[in-house]
Amino acid sequence: MKDIIITTTETIPGREINEVLGLVTGSTIQTRHLGTHILAALQMLVGGEIKGYVQAVQAAREQATARMIASAEEVDADAIVGMRYSTSQIMNGGAEILAYGTAVKFR
C-alpha cells in the first residue's frame, strides 16, 4: 500500500499531474447514540461543546476518508486533489458523511 497524497488544492507544488483518473468517494452514515443524544439535550440547556457528537462526527469523517482512499487505491492513484467533505441528513438522527475528490497520477 503506497501513501496517497490528499489535498484540497487542485495542484501539488513540485508534482506534475499526468492523468486524471476520475472521481473517488467514500461515505458512511452516522446515527446518534441514545445516551449521547440525551447528554446533548442536557448540554443544550447550559451551552458548550457536545463532545459525544464531535467524536462521532470525527470518527465518521475518518471512516469516509479511509473509504475514499481505498477507492483511489483501486485505480492506482498517486494523489487525490480537490478533496472535500459533504454532510447531509438522511433521516431524523442520521447523517451521511461523504468524502470526495479527484484521483490523479503523476508524471
N, CA, C and O atoms as a MOPAC input file, in Angstrom:
PM7 MOZYME 1SCF
protein

 N      0.85300 1    -1.18300 1     0.00000 1
 C      0.00000 1     0.00000 1     0.00000 1
 C      0.89300 1     1.23900 1     0.00000 1
 O      1.72500 1     1.40300 1     0.89200 1
 N      0.72300 1     2.11200 1    -0.99600 1
 C      1.51100 1     3.33300 1    -1.06400 1
 C      0.76500 1     4.47400 1    -0.38600 1
 O     -0.45300 1     4.42700 1    -0.21500 1
 N      1.52100 1     5.49800 1    -0.00300 1
 C      0.90100 1     6.67800 1     0.58600 1
 C      0.30500 1     7.53600 1    -0.51900 1
 O      1.00600 1     7.92900 1    -1.45200 1
 N     -0.95700 1     7.82200 1    -0.41800 1
 C     -1.64600 1     8.66700 1    -1.38600 1
 C     -1.70600 1    10.07500 1    -0.80900 1
 O     -2.17500 1    10.27800 1     0.31100 1
 N     -1.23100 1    11.03700 1    -1.57800 1
 C     -1.29300 1    12.43800 1    -1.16200 1
 C     -2.73200 1    12.91000 1    -1.29700 1
 O     -3.38500 1    12.65900 1    -2.31000 1
 N     -3.21700 1    13.58900 1    -0.27900 1
 C     -4.57900 1    14.13500 1    -0.31200 1
 C     -4.47600 1    15.63400 1    -0.05600 1
 O     -3.86600 1    16.07000 1     0.92100 1
 N     -5.07900 1    16.41100 1    -0.94600 1
 C     -5.04700 1    17.86300 1    -0.78700 1
 C     -6.37000 1    18.48700 1    -1.22400 1
 O     -7.07800 1    17.95300 1    -2.07800 1
 N     -6.68200 1    19.61700 1    -0.62400 1
 C     -7.88900 1    20.34100 1    -1.01800 1
 C     -7.62200 1    21.25600 1    -2.20600 1
 O     -8.55400 1    21.80700 1    -2.79100 1
 N     -6.34800 1    21.41700 1    -2.56300 1
 C     -5.99200 1    22.24800 1    -3.71100 1
 C     -6.10500 1    21.44900 1    -5.00000 1
 O     -6.22200 1    20.22400 1    -4.97000 1
 N     -6.07100 1    22.14200 1    -6.12700 1
 C     -6.18900 1    21.48600 1    -7.42700 1
 C     -4.84000 1    21.01900 1    -7.97200 1
 O     -4.79100 1    20.20400 1    -8.89300 1
 N     -3.75400 1    21.52900 1    -7.41200 1
 C     -2.41300 1    21.15100 1    -7.83800 1
 C     -1.56800 1    20.84100 1    -6.61600 1
 O     -1.93500 1    21.17800 1    -5.49000 1
 N     -0.42900 1    20.19300 1    -6.85000 1
 C      0.50400 1    19.87700 1    -5.77600 1
 C      1.86300 1    20.44300 1    -6.18400 1
 O      2.43800 1    19.99200 1    -7.17400 1
 N      2.38700 1    21.41800 1    -5.44500 1
 C      3.65900 1    22.02100 1    -5.80800 1
 C      4.75900 1    20.95800 1    -5.96900 1
 O      4.91300 1    20.06100 1    -5.14100 1
 N      5.50900 1    21.09600 1    -7.05800 1
 C      6.60100 1    20.17300 1    -7.32300 1
 C      6.18000 1    18.87000 1    -7.98700 1
 O      7.02900 1    18.02900 1    -8.28300 1
 N      4.90300 1    18.69200 1    -8.22200 1
 C      4.38800 1    17.48200 1    -8.87300 1
 C      3.60200 1    17.86600 1   -10.10800 1
 O      2.84800 1    18.83900 1   -10.10100 1
 N      3.78300 1    17.09700 1   -11.16700 1
 C      3.04000 1    17.34200 1   -12.39600 1
 C      2.01300 1    16.22800 1   -12.58400 1
 O      2.36200 1    15.04800 1   -12.63200 1
 N      0.76200 1    16.61100 1   -12.68900 1
 C     -0.30300 1    15.63500 1   -12.90100 1
 C     -0.26200 1    15.18400 1   -14.35400 1
 O     -0.32200 1    16.00000 1   -15.27400 1
 N     -0.16100 1    13.90200 1   -14.54000 1
 C     -0.08600 1    13.31500 1   -15.86900 1
 C     -1.45400 1    12.85300 1   -16.35900 1
 O     -1.76800 1    12.95300 1   -17.54500 1
 N     -2.25900 1    12.34900 1   -15.43300 1
 C     -3.54100 1    11.76000 1   -15.82500 1
 C     -4.57400 1    11.96000 1   -14.72500 1
 O     -4.29200 1    11.75600 1   -13.54500 1
 N     -5.76500 1    12.35800 1   -15.12700 1
 C     -6.89600 1    12.45000 1   -14.20100 1
 C     -7.64800 1    11.13100 1   -14.30500 1
 O     -8.12700 1    10.75500 1   -15.37500 1
 N     -7.74300 1    10.43900 1   -13.18300 1
 C     -8.37800 1     9.12100 1   -13.16700 1
 C     -9.87500 1     9.18800 1   -12.88600 1
 O    -10.60900 1     8.24600 1   -13.18500 1
 N    -10.32200 1    10.29000 1   -12.31700 1
 C    -11.75000 1    10.46200 1   -12.06700 1
 C    -12.09500 1    10.63900 1   -10.60000 1
 O    -11.23100 1    10.68500 1    -9.72400 1
 N    -13.37400 1    10.73400 1   -10.37500 1
 C    -13.92200 1    10.95700 1    -9.04300 1
 C    -13.72900 1     9.72800 1    -8.16000 1
 O    -13.97100 1     8.59900 1    -8.58600 1
 N    -13.29000 1     9.96300 1    -6.92400 1
 C    -13.25900 1     8.89800 1    -5.91800 1
 C    -14.06300 1     9.37400 1    -4.71700 1
 O    -14.01500 1    10.54900 1    -4.35300 1
 N    -14.79500 1     8.46300 1    -4.10900 1
 C    -15.65600 1     8.82000 1    -2.98900 1
 C    -15.55600 1     7.78300 1    -1.88300 1
 O    -15.11100 1     6.65400 1    -2.09200 1
 N    -15.97700 1     8.19400 1    -0.72700 1
 C    -16.14100 1     7.29800 1     0.40700 1
 C    -17.21500 1     7.89300 1     1.29000 1
 O    -17.24900 1     9.10800 1     1.48400 1
 N    -18.08700 1     7.07000 1     1.82800 1
 C    -19.15100 1     7.61700 1     2.66800 1
 C    -19.48700 1     6.66500 1     3.80100 1
 O    -19.14900 1     5.48100 1     3.78300 1
 N    -20.15400 1     7.22100 1     4.76800 1
 C    -20.68300 1     6.44900 1     5.88400 1
 C    -21.93100 1     7.17100 1     6.38400 1
 O    -22.09900 1     8.37000 1     6.16200 1
 N    -22.78800 1     6.44200 1     7.05000 1
 C    -23.96200 1     7.04800 1     7.67200 1
 C    -23.81700 1     6.89500 1     9.17600 1
 O    -23.62600 1     5.79600 1     9.69700 1
 N    -23.91100 1     8.01000 1     9.84600 1
 C    -23.73100 1     8.06400 1    11.29900 1
 C    -25.07400 1     8.37700 1    11.94700 1
 O    -25.76500 1     9.31100 1    11.53900 1
 N    -25.43500 1     7.60200 1    12.94800 1
 C    -26.65000 1     7.89100 1    13.70300 1
 C    -26.26500 1     8.26400 1    15.12800 1
 O    -25.16500 1     7.96800 1    15.59400 1
 N    -27.17600 1     8.90300 1    15.78900 1
 C    -26.91700 1     9.31400 1    17.16900 1
 C    -27.12200 1     8.14500 1    18.11700 1
 O    -28.07300 1     7.37600 1    17.98000 1
 N    -26.23100 1     8.02400 1    19.06500 1
 C    -26.37000 1     7.05200 1    20.15000 1
 C    -27.34100 1     7.64900 1    21.16400 1
 O    -27.24500 1     8.83100 1    21.49500 1
 N    -28.25900 1     6.85300 1    21.64900 1
 C    -29.29500 1     7.35400 1    22.56500 1
 C    -28.68400 1     8.07200 1    23.76900 1
 O    -29.15500 1     9.14300 1    24.15300 1
 N    -27.65000 1     7.49800 1    24.36200 1
 C    -27.00800 1     8.12700 1    25.51900 1
 C    -26.40400 1     9.47000 1    25.16600 1
 O    -26.53400 1    10.43400 1    25.91900 1
 N    -25.74500 1     9.53400 1    24.02500 1
 C    -25.15100 1    10.79000 1    23.57100 1
 C    -26.23900 1    11.81100 1    23.29000 1
 O    -26.07800 1    12.99300 1    23.59100 1
 N    -27.34600 1    11.36000 1    22.71400 1
 C    -28.44800 1    12.26800 1    22.39500 1
 C    -29.04500 1    12.86500 1    23.66300 1
 O    -29.35900 1    14.05400 1    23.69300 1
 N    -29.20300 1    12.07100 1    24.69400 1
 C    -29.75000 1    12.56700 1    25.96400 1
 C    -28.79500 1    13.58000 1    26.59100 1
 O    -29.21800 1    14.63500 1    27.06200 1
 N    -27.48700 1    13.24500 1    26.59300 1
 C    -26.49900 1    14.17400 1    27.14500 1
 C    -26.44200 1    15.45900 1    26.33000 1
 O    -26.25300 1    16.53700 1    26.89400 1
 N    -26.59900 1    15.36200 1    25.02800 1
 C    -26.58500 1    16.54400 1    24.17600 1
 C    -27.77600 1    17.44700 1    24.48900 1
 O    -27.64400 1    18.67000 1    24.52900 1
 N    -28.92200 1    16.84300 1    24.70800 1
 C    -30.11000 1    17.63000 1    25.05100 1
 C    -29.89000 1    18.39300 1    26.35800 1
 O    -30.28800 1    19.55100 1    26.48700 1
 N    -29.26100 1    17.73800 1    27.31100 1
 C    -28.95500 1    18.40900 1    28.58100 1
 C    -27.90900 1    19.50000 1    28.37800 1
 O    -28.00600 1    20.57100 1    28.97600 1
 N    -26.90900 1    19.23600 1    27.53800 1
 C    -25.85400 1    20.20800 1    27.27200 1
 C    -26.42500 1    21.47200 1    26.63000 1
 O    -25.91000 1    22.56700 1    26.85300 1
 N    -27.48100 1    21.32400 1    25.83900 1
 C    -28.09200 1    22.48200 1    25.18400 1
 C    -28.63100 1    23.47500 1    26.20500 1
 O    -28.71900 1    24.67100 1    25.92800 1
 N    -28.99000 1    22.98100 1    27.38300 1
 C    -29.52100 1    23.87100 1    28.41800 1
 C    -28.44600 1    24.79100 1    28.96800 1
 O    -28.73000 1    25.94100 1    29.30400 1
 N    -27.21300 1    24.30300 1    29.06400 1
 C    -26.13800 1    25.09700 1    29.67000 1
 C    -25.15600 1    25.63500 1    28.63500 1
 O    -24.36300 1    26.52400 1    28.94600 1
 N    -25.19500 1    25.11700 1    27.42300 1
 C    -24.29900 1    25.57900 1    26.37000 1
 C    -22.96800 1    24.84900 1    26.38300 1
 O    -22.65300 1    24.12500 1    27.32700 1
 N    -22.20900 1    25.04400 1    25.35100 1
 C    -20.88800 1    24.43700 1    25.25300 1
 C    -20.82500 1    23.33700 1    24.20800 1
 O    -21.82100 1    22.99000 1    23.57300 1
 N    -19.63900 1    22.81000 1    24.05200 1
 C    -19.38100 1    21.77300 1    23.05500 1
 C    -20.00900 1    20.44600 1    23.46800 1
 O    -19.97200 1    20.07100 1    24.64000 1
 N    -20.57700 1    19.74900 1    22.50900 1
 C    -21.16300 1    18.43400 1    22.75400 1
 C    -20.13800 1    17.39900 1    22.29900 1
 O    -20.13100 1    16.99200 1    21.13700 1
 N    -19.28100 1    16.98200 1    23.21300 1
 C    -18.12900 1    16.13800 1    22.89400 1
 C    -18.50400 1    14.80000 1    22.25700 1
 O    -17.77600 1    14.30100 1    21.39900 1
 N    -19.61400 1    14.22500 1    22.66000 1
 C    -20.03800 1    12.95600 1    22.07700 1
 C    -20.30500 1    13.07300 1    20.59000 1
 O    -19.96000 1    12.17800 1    19.81900 1
 N    -20.92800 1    14.19300 1    20.18000 1
 C    -21.19700 1    14.42000 1    18.76000 1
 C    -19.90600 1    14.72700 1    18.00700 1
 O    -19.71600 1    14.27000 1    16.87900 1
 N    -19.02700 1    15.49600 1    18.62800 1
 C    -17.74700 1    15.81700 1    17.99500 1
 C    -16.97700 1    14.53000 1    17.69800 1
 O    -16.44300 1    14.35400 1    16.60200 1
 N    -16.92500 1    13.64100 1    18.68000 1
 C    -16.21000 1    12.37700 1    18.49800 1
 C    -16.87200 1    11.50900 1    17.42700 1
 O    -16.18000 1    10.87500 1    16.63000 1
 N    -18.18300 1    11.47500 1    17.40200 1
 C    -18.90000 1    10.66400 1    16.41800 1
 C    -18.67600 1    11.19200 1    15.00200 1
 O    -18.46800 1    10.41200 1    14.07300 1
 N    -18.71600 1    12.50200 1    14.83900 1
 C    -18.51200 1    13.08900 1    13.51200 1
 C    -17.06300 1    12.88600 1    13.06500 1
 O    -16.80900 1    12.59300 1    11.89600 1
 N    -16.11900 1    13.04000 1    13.98800 1
 C    -14.71300 1    12.82300 1    13.64200 1
 C    -14.49000 1    11.37700 1    13.18400 1
 O    -13.80500 1    11.13900 1    12.19000 1
 N    -15.05700 1    10.43200 1    13.89600 1
 C    -14.92200 1     9.01800 1    13.51700 1
 C    -15.55500 1     8.76000 1    12.15500 1
 O    -15.00800 1     8.00500 1    11.35200 1
 N    -16.70100 1     9.37800 1    11.88700 1
 C    -17.37200 1     9.20600 1    10.59900 1
 C    -16.53500 1     9.80100 1     9.47100 1
 O    -16.43600 1     9.20400 1     8.39900 1
 N    -15.92500 1    10.97900 1     9.69700 1
 C    -15.05200 1    11.57400 1     8.67500 1
 C    -13.86200 1    10.67600 1     8.38100 1
 O    -13.48000 1    10.49600 1     7.22400 1
 N    -13.27500 1    10.11100 1     9.43700 1
 C    -12.13400 1     9.21200 1     9.25100 1
 C    -12.52700 1     7.97500 1     8.44500 1
 O    -11.77600 1     7.53500 1     7.57500 1
 N    -13.69800 1     7.41900 1     8.73400 1
 C    -14.15800 1     6.24200 1     8.00200 1
 C    -14.45100 1     6.58500 1     6.53900 1
 O    -14.08900 1     5.82200 1     5.64400 1
 N    -15.10000 1     7.71800 1     6.29100 1
 C    -15.38200 1     8.13400 1     4.91800 1
 C    -14.08300 1     8.39200 1     4.15800 1
 O    -13.97100 1     8.03500 1     2.98500 1
 N    -13.10400 1     9.00700 1     4.81500 1
 C    -11.81400 1     9.26800 1     4.18000 1
 C    -11.10200 1     7.96500 1     3.84200 1
 O    -10.54700 1     7.82800 1     2.75100 1
 N    -11.11100 1     7.01500 1     4.75800 1
 C    -10.47300 1     5.71500 1     4.50500 1
 C    -11.12500 1     5.01700 1     3.30700 1
 O    -10.43200 1     4.39200 1     2.50400 1
 N    -12.43200 1     5.11800 1     3.18700 1
 C    -13.12600 1     4.50600 1     2.04500 1
 C    -12.79900 1     5.22900 1     0.74900 1
 O    -12.70000 1     4.59800 1    -0.30400 1
 N    -12.63000 1     6.54100 1     0.81000 1
 C    -12.23100 1     7.29100 1    -0.38200 1
 C    -10.81800 1     6.88700 1    -0.81400 1
 O    -10.56000 1     6.70800 1    -2.00400 1
 N     -9.91300 1     6.74600 1     0.14100 1
 C     -8.54400 1     6.32000 1    -0.16100 1
 C     -8.55400 1     4.92900 1    -0.78300 1
 O     -7.82700 1     4.67800 1    -1.74400 1
 N     -9.36400 1     4.02800 1    -0.25000 1
 C     -9.47100 1     2.67500 1    -0.82700 1
 C     -9.94900 1     2.74800 1    -2.27400 1
 O     -9.48000 1     1.98700 1    -3.12100 1
 N    -10.87700 1     3.65900 1    -2.56100 1
 C    -11.36400 1     3.84200 1    -3.92500 1
 C    -10.23900 1     4.34400 1    -4.82900 1
 O    -10.13700 1     3.92600 1    -5.98300 1
 N     -9.40500 1     5.23000 1    -4.31600 1
 C     -8.26400 1     5.74300 1    -5.08500 1
 C     -7.21800 1     4.65200 1    -5.30700 1
 O     -6.60000 1     4.59600 1    -6.37000 1
 N     -7.01900 1     3.80000 1    -4.32900 1
 C     -6.06200 1     2.69500 1    -4.47500 1
 C     -6.52200 1     1.71900 1    -5.56200 1
 O     -5.69500 1     1.14200 1    -6.26700 1
 N     -7.82600 1     1.53600 1    -5.69600 1
 C     -8.36400 1     0.63500 1    -6.71600 1
 C     -8.01200 1     1.08100 1    -8.13500 1
 O     -7.90100 1     0.25100 1    -9.03800 1
 N     -7.83800 1     2.38800 1    -8.33300 1
 C     -7.48500 1     2.89900 1    -9.66600 1
 C     -6.00000 1     3.26500 1    -9.73800 1
 O     -5.56000 1     3.90000 1   -10.69700 1
 N     -5.23100 1     2.86200 1    -8.72100 1
 C     -3.78100 1     3.08100 1    -8.65100 1
 C     -3.40900 1     4.56100 1    -8.70300 1
 O     -2.46300 1     4.94000 1    -9.39300 1
 N     -4.14200 1     5.38900 1    -7.98500 1
 C     -3.88300 1     6.82200 1    -7.94200 1
 C     -2.64400 1     7.13800 1    -7.11500 1
 O     -2.30400 1     6.41700 1    -6.17700 1
 N     -1.97900 1     8.22500 1    -7.47900 1
 C     -0.86800 1     8.74900 1    -6.68700 1
 C     -1.35300 1     9.78900 1    -5.68800 1
 O     -0.74000 1     9.99200 1    -4.64000 1
 N     -2.46900 1    10.44900 1    -6.02600 1
 C     -2.96800 1    11.52100 1    -5.17300 1
 C     -4.46000 1    11.72900 1    -5.39400 1
 O     -5.04300 1    11.25900 1    -6.37100 1
 N     -5.05100 1    12.45000 1    -4.45200 1
 C     -6.43600 1    12.91100 1    -4.56800 1
 C     -6.37900 1    14.42000 1    -4.41400 1
 O     -5.95400 1    14.93300 1    -3.37900 1
 N     -6.81000 1    15.13000 1    -5.45300 1
 C     -6.82000 1    16.59000 1    -5.39800 1
 C     -8.26100 1    17.08700 1    -5.30700 1
 O     -9.20600 1    16.37900 1    -5.65500 1
 N     -8.40200 1    18.32500 1    -4.82700 1
 C     -9.74000 1    18.91100 1    -4.71100 1
 C    -10.61200 1    18.18300 1    -3.70200 1
 O    -11.83200 1    18.14100 1    -3.85900 1
 N    -10.00600 1    17.60900 1    -2.66500 1
 C    -10.75400 1    16.80600 1    -1.69100 1
 C    -11.70500 1    17.67900 1    -0.87600 1
 O    -11.35200 1    18.78300 1    -0.46100 1
 N    -12.89200 1    17.17700 1    -0.65800 1
 C    -13.91500 1    17.88300 1     0.12600 1
 C    -14.71400 1    16.89000 1     0.95900 1
 O    -14.70700 1    15.68500 1     0.70800 1
 N    -15.40800 1    17.43800 1     1.96500 1
 C    -16.39000 1    16.67600 1     2.74300 1
 C    -17.75900 1    17.28500 1     2.50400 1
 O    -17.89200 1    18.49000 1     2.29000 1
 N    -18.76300 1    16.44400 1     2.54400 1
 C    -20.14000 1    16.90400 1     2.45900 1
 C    -20.94800 1    16.10400 1     3.47900 1
 O    -20.69200 1    14.92000 1     3.69900 1
 N    -21.90400 1    16.75300 1     4.08400 1
 C    -22.76400 1    16.09200 1     5.05700 1
 C    -24.21300 1    16.38000 1     4.69100 1
 O    -24.56600 1    17.51200 1     4.36000 1
 N    -25.04600 1    15.35100 1     4.75400 1
 C    -26.46400 1    15.56400 1     4.50100 1
 C    -27.27300 1    14.68700 1     5.45400 1
 O    -26.89100 1    13.56000 1     5.77000 1
 N    -28.38800 1    15.23100 1     5.89600 1
 C    -29.26800 1    14.48400 1     6.78300 1
 C    -30.01600 1    13.43400 1     5.97700 1
 O    -30.64900 1    13.74500 1     4.96800 1
 N    -29.93800 1    12.19000 1     6.42900 1
 C    -30.60900 1    11.07800 1     5.76000 1
 C    -31.97100 1    10.81600 1     6.39500 1
 O    -32.95700 1    10.54700 1     5.70800 1
 N    -31.99900 1    10.90200 1     7.70500 1
 C    -33.22800 1    10.67300 1     8.45900 1
 C    -33.09700 1    11.43900 1     9.75900 1
 O    -32.02900 1    11.97900 1    10.04400 1
 N    -34.13400 1    11.50000 1    10.54000 1
 C    -34.04900 1    12.16900 1    11.82900 1
 C    -33.04000 1    11.43300 1    12.70200 1
 O    -33.25200 1    10.27900 1    13.07500 1
 N    -31.95800 1    12.10300 1    13.01800 1
 C    -30.94000 1    11.47800 1    13.86700 1
 C    -29.85500 1    10.75900 1    13.09400 1
 O    -28.99000 1    10.13100 1    13.70300 1
 N    -29.87200 1    10.83200 1    11.76000 1
 C    -28.85200 1    10.15600 1    10.96800 1
 C    -28.35000 1    11.04000 1     9.84800 1
 O    -29.12900 1    11.74100 1     9.20200 1
 N    -27.03600 1    11.00800 1     9.61800 1
 C    -26.45400 1    11.84200 1     8.57200 1
 C    -25.41900 1    11.05600 1     7.79300 1
 O    -24.72500 1    10.19400 1     8.33500 1
 N    -25.33000 1    11.37300 1     6.50100 1
 C    -24.29400 1    10.79600 1     5.65900 1
 C    -23.11200 1    11.75200 1     5.64600 1
 O    -23.28300 1    12.95800 1     5.46900 1
 N    -21.91800 1    11.21400 1     5.83200 1
 C    -20.68800 1    11.97000 1     5.67500 1
 C    -20.04400 1    11.43300 1     4.39800 1
 O    -19.78400 1    10.23500 1     4.29000 1
 N    -19.78600 1    12.31500 1     3.43400 1
 C    -19.21100 1    11.94500 1     2.15300 1
 C    -17.86700 1    12.63200 1     1.99700 1
 O    -17.76300 1    13.84700 1     2.16900 1
 N    -16.83300 1    11.85800 1     1.67100 1
 C    -15.51800 1    12.39200 1     1.32100 1
 C    -15.34800 1    12.16700 1    -0.17400 1
 O    -15.62000 1    11.07400 1    -0.67100 1
 N    -14.89800 1    13.20000 1    -0.90000 1
 C    -14.73900 1    13.02900 1    -2.34000 1
 C    -13.61800 1    13.90800 1    -2.87200 1
 O    -13.25400 1    14.91700 1    -2.26800 1
 N    -13.09000 1    13.50900 1    -3.99600 1
 C    -12.03000 1    14.25200 1    -4.65900 1
 C    -11.74000 1    13.64100 1    -6.00900 1
 O    -12.43500 1    12.72700 1    -6.45500 1
 N    -10.70600 1    14.15100 1    -6.66000 1
 C    -10.30100 1    13.67000 1    -7.97500 1
 C     -9.01300 1    12.88800 1    -7.85800 1
 O     -8.00200 1    13.41000 1    -7.38900 1
 N     -9.04700 1    11.62700 1    -8.28600 1
 C     -7.85700 1    10.77300 1    -8.27100 1
 C     -6.98600 1    11.12400 1    -9.47800 1
 O     -7.48500 1    11.28700 1   -10.59200 1
 N     -5.66400 1    11.23800 1    -9.23600 1
 C     -4.73500 1    11.58900 1   -10.30800 1
 C     -3.47900 1    10.73900 1   -10.22600 1
 O     -3.15100 1    10.16500 1    -9.18800 1
 N     -2.78100 1    10.67800 1   -11.36800 1
 C     -1.46700 1    10.04000 1   -11.47300 1
 C     -0.45200 1    11.12200 1   -11.79700 1
 O     -0.75000 1    12.05500 1   -12.54300 1
 N      0.75600 1    11.00100 1   -11.23500 1
 C      1.83900 1    11.92200 1   -11.53300 1
 C      2.63400 1    11.45300 1   -12.73800 1
 O      2.56400 1    10.28300 1   -13.11400 1
 N      3.38400 1    12.35300 1   -13.34200 1
 C      4.32600 1    12.00200 1   -14.41300 1
 C      5.42100 1    11.16700 1   -13.83800 1
 O      6.32800 1    10.75600 1   -14.56100 1

